[in-house]
Amino acid sequence: MKKLVFATNNAHKLSEVRAILEPEFTIISLADLNCNEDIPETADTLDGNALLKAQYIHDKFGLDCFADDTGLEIEALNGEPGVYSARYAGIECDARKNMSKVLTKLGDNPNRKACFRTVIALIQGDKILYFEGKIDGQITHQPHGNSGFGYDPIFIAKDYLMTFAQLSAEEKNQISHRALAVKQLVNYLQQPEPTPSGTKTPNCV
């Protein structure tokens, strides 16, 4: 069974990814490595932040690993919160404060178009590869649902009537941005011939 380190301390992300990859792959968490450090996310792109996290673990432990970064991009807010999604309302923010800031800035704007994007950076030996998942949708006027995490209660995926937070974990894992990126990662890992170093996979739109 193949083993991979997922460079995250986010229990929700870990649960989602394990549900997609296991049992074919054993996913080792940072907790399994006794790594509880807050890995810096100082890049100005999703790709950059994902690579920073993966590179940190690879350098520290010498293990093949992957990391992700996700952003909610809202058309009427010129792509905000984007790469700053996790800390949109400030350093001491939480999901509730982040959602509140989004809804306040949007107000009654009729343009609620948005998308979630996830970028995964994989370091495998001396190779660095990227995998991207994207899902379009819209922002609600108020939160709905108690499942999921982050901005899930205010995001409705295209062709759906409920927010991510109203879907079951199984339903979300079929369509989410993270699921799409992880599926690309799986497709790569199952290839008999690895993709050349530095190659970036096509966007999963």
Secondary structure, 3 states (H helix, E strand, C coil): CEEEEECCCCHHHHHHHHHHHCCCEEEECCCCCCCCCCCCCCCCCHHHHHHHHHHHHHHHHCCCEEEEEEEEEEHHHCCCEECCHHHCCCCCCCHHHHHHHHHHHHCCCCCCEEEEEEEEEEEECCEEEEEEEEEEEEECCCCCCCCCCCCHHHEEECCCCCEHHHCCHHHHHHHCHHHHHHHHHHHHHCCCCCCCCCCECCCEC
